[in-house]
Amino acid sequence: MNTEETFNEKQGHWMLAKLGKRVLRPGGIELTKVLMESMEIGPEDDVVELAPGLGLTASIACLQNPRTYTGVDRNEQAVAAAKKHIHFDRANMVIGDAAKTGLPDNYASKVYGEAMLTMHPIAIKQEIIQEAARILKQGGYYGIHELCVQPDDISDIDKKKIFKDLGANMRVHAHPLTLTEWKKLLEAVGFNVIKTATSPMALLELKRMIQDEGLGRTLKIILKVLTHAKIRRRVLYIREMFRRHANDIEAVAIIAQKK
């Protein structure tokens, strides 16, 4: 896998994190909350999060008082950042690959990951989903929160345009799928999709930012953007790209159960 082991500030999401943005998931905090509620995490659960990033969702998961929480991330700086945000005595952060976690078979009852599968080609997506299935107990839940392209019959030409724009502006190799394609990918590995939810891709819209970050933090982020010309141009390019593809991309949360 080609996941960065340290923050790469050229990538759009880490640039936004440096500006102070904490919520970096495509559907914002609301879709993350939908994902967490649908996972039904409780005191009997052993939870694994793949690529927890800054640890915001981990904090939400740990509030449900699971038996254990394990975060697996290859990015050493992300692991260090997540540790600062997770205040739970049964939490453990490990440096590892989402496709090769090193965890035992049937280890967890709940596994989830956000804004991570999108960043990989199909073959790596499959490897990560297979790893989630391997470490999950039968009947366990696997939740994802990713980018989705629409409609289901979108042409390959239009898909490639979206991939190109995402790559040029976010500087990541993003390959979002249609909702049907996401479902088929999960089902092919032995999952049964039990719930889906979608949300507009509005990561840099003012209303969503206030919802995600609060007014005070949003104003601080805006001030940083306004006072740094190079960053301002980059952020505006990214926002314009998301607006241009407002009818083509959205955020999706999917809950699937291991058969």
C-alpha positions in Angstrom: 0.0 0.0 0.0 1.1 3.6 -0.6 -0.4 5.2 2.4 1.9 8.0 3.7 3.7 7.2 6.9 3.8 10.8 7.8 1.6 13.8 7.0 1.8 14.8 3.4 0.7 18.4 3.4 0.5 18.5 -0.3 -2.6 16.2 0.0 -5.8 18.2 0.4 -7.0 16.6 3.5 -3.8 17.0 5.4 -3.5 20.6 4.3 -7.0 21.2 5.7 -5.9 19.5 8.9 -3.0 21.8 9.2 -5.4 24.8 8.9 -7.2 23.4 12.0 -10.0 21.4 10.3 -10.8 18.4 12.5 -13.7 16.9 10.5 -12.2 15.6 7.2 -14.8 12.9 6.3 -16.8 13.6 3.1 -20.2 13.5 4.8 -19.2 15.6 7.7 -19.9 14.9 11.4 -23.6 14.1 10.7 -22.9 11.2 8.4 -20.2 10.0 10.8 -22.8 10.1 13.6 -25.2 8.1 11.4 -22.4 5.5 10.8 -21.6 5.3 14.5 -25.3 4.9 15.5 -25.8 2.3 12.9 -22.8 0.3 14.1 -24.6 -0.2 17.5 -21.4 -0.3 19.5 -21.9 -1.5 23.0 -20.0 -2.8 26.1 -19.7 -6.3 24.6 -17.9 -5.1 21.4 -14.3 -5.3 20.4 -14.0 -2.4 17.9 -11.3 -1.9 15.2 -11.0 1.3 13.2 -8.9 1.3 10.1 -7.0 4.6 9.4 -8.6 6.6 12.3 -6.8 9.8 11.2 -7.0 12.5 13.9 -9.1 10.3 16.2 -12.4 12.2 16.1 -14.6 9.2 15.3 -12.6 7.1 17.7 -13.6 9.4 20.4 -17.3 8.9 19.4 -16.9 5.1 19.3 -15.2 5.1 22.7 -18.0 7.0 24.3 -20.1 3.9 23.8 -17.8 2.1 26.2 -16.8 -0.9 24.1 -14.9 -3.8 25.6 -11.8 -2.7 23.5 -11.0 -0.2 20.8 -8.1 -0.7 18.4 -7.0 1.8 15.8 -4.8 0.7 13.0 -3.0 3.4 10.9 0.2 3.4 8.9 0.7 7.1 9.4 2.9 7.5 12.5 1.9 11.2 12.9 -1.8 10.3 12.6 -1.4 7.7 15.4 0.3 10.3 17.6 -2.5 12.8 16.9 -5.2 10.2 17.5 -3.7 9.3 20.9 -4.1 12.9 22.0 -7.9 12.8 21.2 -8.8 9.4 22.5 -9.3 9.3 26.3 -10.3 5.7 26.9 -8.4 3.3 29.1 -9.2 0.3 26.8 -8.0 2.0 23.6 -4.9 0.9 21.7 -3.4 2.5 18.7 -1.1 0.4 16.5 1.0 1.3 13.5 -0.1 -1.1 10.7 -1.5 -1.5 7.2 -5.3 -1.6 6.7 -4.8 -4.5 4.3 -2.5 -6.4 6.7 -3.4 -5.4 10.3 -1.7 -8.3 12.0 -4.7 -8.8 14.1 -6.0 -12.4 14.7 -8.9 -14.0 12.8 -12.3 -13.3 14.2 -10.9 -10.6 16.5 -13.5 -7.9 16.4 -17.3 -7.6 16.5 -17.3 -4.2 14.9 -14.9 -2.8 12.2 -15.1 0.5 10.4 -13.1 3.0 8.3 -13.8 6.4 6.8 -12.5 8.2 3.7 -9.9 5.6 3.1 -11.1 3.0 0.6 -11.9 5.8 -1.8 -8.1 6.6 -2.0 -7.2 3.2 -3.5 -7.7 1.3 -6.7 -10.1 -1.6 -6.9 -7.5 -4.2 -6.1 -6.4 -2.5 -2.8 -10.1 -1.8 -1.9 -10.7 -5.5 -2.2 -7.7 -6.4 0.0 -8.8 -4.0 2.7 -12.4 -5.3 2.7 -11.1 -8.9 2.8 -9.0 -8.0 5.8 -12.0 -6.5 7.5 -13.9 -9.7 6.9 -11.0 -11.8 8.2 -10.7 -10.0 11.5 -14.5 -9.8 12.0 -16.5 -12.4 13.8 -19.5 -14.0 12.1 -22.4 -11.6 12.3 -20.1 -8.7 13.0 -20.6 -5.2 11.4 -18.3 -3.5 9.0 -19.0 0.2 8.4 -17.6 2.5 5.7 -18.0 6.3 5.1 -16.7 7.1 1.6 -17.1 9.2 -1.6 -19.7 8.0 -4.0 -20.2 8.9 -7.7 -23.7 9.1 -9.2 -25.9 8.1 -11.0 -25.4 4.3 -11.0 -25.2 4.4 -14.8 -22.6 7.2 -15.0 -20.3 6.7 -18.0 -16.7 5.7 -17.7 -15.7 9.0 -19.4 -17.5 11.0 -16.8 -15.9 8.9 -14.0 -12.5 9.5 -15.4 -13.1 13.3 -15.4 -14.1 13.1 -11.8 -11.1 11.0 -10.9 -8.8 13.5 -12.7 -10.3 16.5 -11.0 -10.1 14.9 -7.5 -6.5 13.9 -8.2 -5.4 17.3 -9.5 -7.1 19.3 -6.7 -6.8 17.0 -3.6 -3.5 15.5 -4.8 -4.6 12.0 -3.9 -5.5 9.0 -6.1 -9.2 9.1 -5.4 -11.3 6.4 -7.1 -14.9 6.7 -5.7 -17.5 4.1 -6.8 -21.2 4.3 -7.4 -23.5 3.1 -4.6 -24.2 -0.2 -6.5 -20.5 -0.7 -7.0 -19.7 -0.2 -3.3 -22.4 -2.7 -2.4 -21.2 -5.3 -4.9 -17.6 -4.9 -3.6 -18.8 -5.7 -0.1 -21.1 -8.5 -1.1 -18.4 -10.2 -3.2 -16.3 -10.7 0.0 -19.2 -12.2 2.0 -21.0 -9.2 3.5 -24.7 -8.5 3.5 -25.5 -4.8 3.2 -28.0 -3.8 5.8 -28.1 0.0 5.7 -27.0 2.9 3.5 -27.1 6.7 4.0 -26.0 9.5 1.8 -25.1 13.2 2.2 -24.0 16.0 -0.1 -20.3 16.5 -0.5 -20.1 19.9 1.2 -16.8 19.7 3.1 -15.9 23.3 2.5 -19.3 25.0 2.4 -19.7 27.5 5.3 -22.9 25.9 6.7 -21.2 22.4 6.8 -18.0 23.9 8.3 -19.9 25.6 11.1 -21.8 22.3 11.7 -18.6 20.3 11.8 -16.2 22.7 13.5 -18.3 25.2 15.4 -18.3 28.9 14.7 -15.2 29.8 16.6 -12.9 27.2 14.9 -14.5 28.0 11.5 -13.6 31.7 11.8 -10.0 30.8 12.8 -9.7 28.5 9.7 -11.1 31.3 7.5 -8.7 33.8 8.9 -5.8 31.5 8.1 -7.0 31.0 4.6 -7.5 34.7 4.0 -4.0 35.6 5.3 -2.1 33.0 3.2 -2.5 33.6 -0.6 -1.1 30.2 -1.7 -3.3 28.3 0.7 -6.3 30.5 -0.2 -6.0 29.7 -3.9 -5.7 26.0 -3.2 -8.7 25.9 -0.9 -10.8 27.9 -3.4 -9.8 25.5 -6.2 -10.9 22.5 -4.1 -14.2 24.1 -3.2 -14.9 25.1 -6.8 -14.1 21.5 -7.9 -16.6 20.1 -5.3 -19.2 22.6 -6.4 -18.6 21.7 -10.1 -19.3 18.1 -9.3 -22.1 18.6 -6.9 -24.4 16.5 -8.9 -21.8 13.8 -9.6 -20.3 13.0 -6.1 -21.8 12.6 -2.7 -20.8 11.0 0.6 -22.1 7.5 1.5 -22.2 5.5 4.7 -22.7 1.7 4.4 -23.2 -0.8 7.1 -22.6 -4.5 6.2 -22.8 -7.6 8.2 -20.5 -10.6 7.9 -22.5 -13.7 6.9 
